Amino acid sequence: MTHISINKDDFSKLSISAQTEILNLFKNNSLIDSSEEMDGELTKKQVNEIIKGLSEKSRNVLKAVANLGSNFIAFDDLLVELEADADEIKGVWSGLTTRSRNITHDPDFILIEWVWQGEECFMKFHPTTYTHIVSYFQ
């Protein structure tokens, strides 16, 4: 089997579409036990591109996510951080989904995983993606 390697700095210089194509090669690789391990993973360049194209409301939601300092965020805590009601930000989720799918060229891309624990809803991102979101707002 032939192996190709690229260092992180060179990878980050590639276009977003090239980064996406390379990540998708690994996503479909039979050596990965579960494709869920890769779900929602974005490069720093992709995160920056997604955030730059968002509405102010959507950017504020991601900024609040970054400010909370955890990648397992209770939805109620997010609302408190935003000083908002759920109805005030309901359009944000479709905007984030559409934007991330357009940037990754993946119609099935899932940016946010929603987890229910009893009556409480939590959201989480791929760890790498979350790190890039936090970095963007620092």
Residue, then its C-alpha position, 0 to 999 in steps of 0.5 A: m500500500t502506498h502512503i502519502s503524507i502532508n504536514k499540517d502547515d501545508f494542509s492548511k494552505l490548500s483550498i477549502s475544497a481540496q481540504t474537504e476532498i482529502l478529509n472525505l478520503f479518510k472518512n470513507n477509508s475502511l480502516i476507520d472503525s466508525s465514520e461517526e468519529m469523523d462526523g462534523e470535523l472541519t479544518k480551521k480554514q473551513v470554520n473561518e469560511i463558515i463563520k465569515g458568511l453567517s448572519e450576525k445572529s448566527r455568529n453571536v450564537l457560535k461566539a456564545v458557544a465558544n465563551l461557554g468553554s465546553n464542548f458539551i453545552a446545555f441548550d439552556d446554558l446557551l440561552v442564558e449566555l445569549e440572554a435569549d429565548a429558544d424562539e429567537i434563535k431557531g433560524v440559526w440552526s438551519g443557517l449553520t447547517t446550510r452554510s456548513r454543508n455548502i462549505t464542505h460540499d457535503p449534503d449530509f454534513i452534521l455540524i452539531e450533534w444534539v444529545w438528550q439526557g432526560e429532559e435536558c438537551f445538549m449540543k456538541f461539536h467535533p473536538t477539532t471543530y470546537t477548538h477552531i470555533v473557540s480560536y476564531f473568537q479569541 
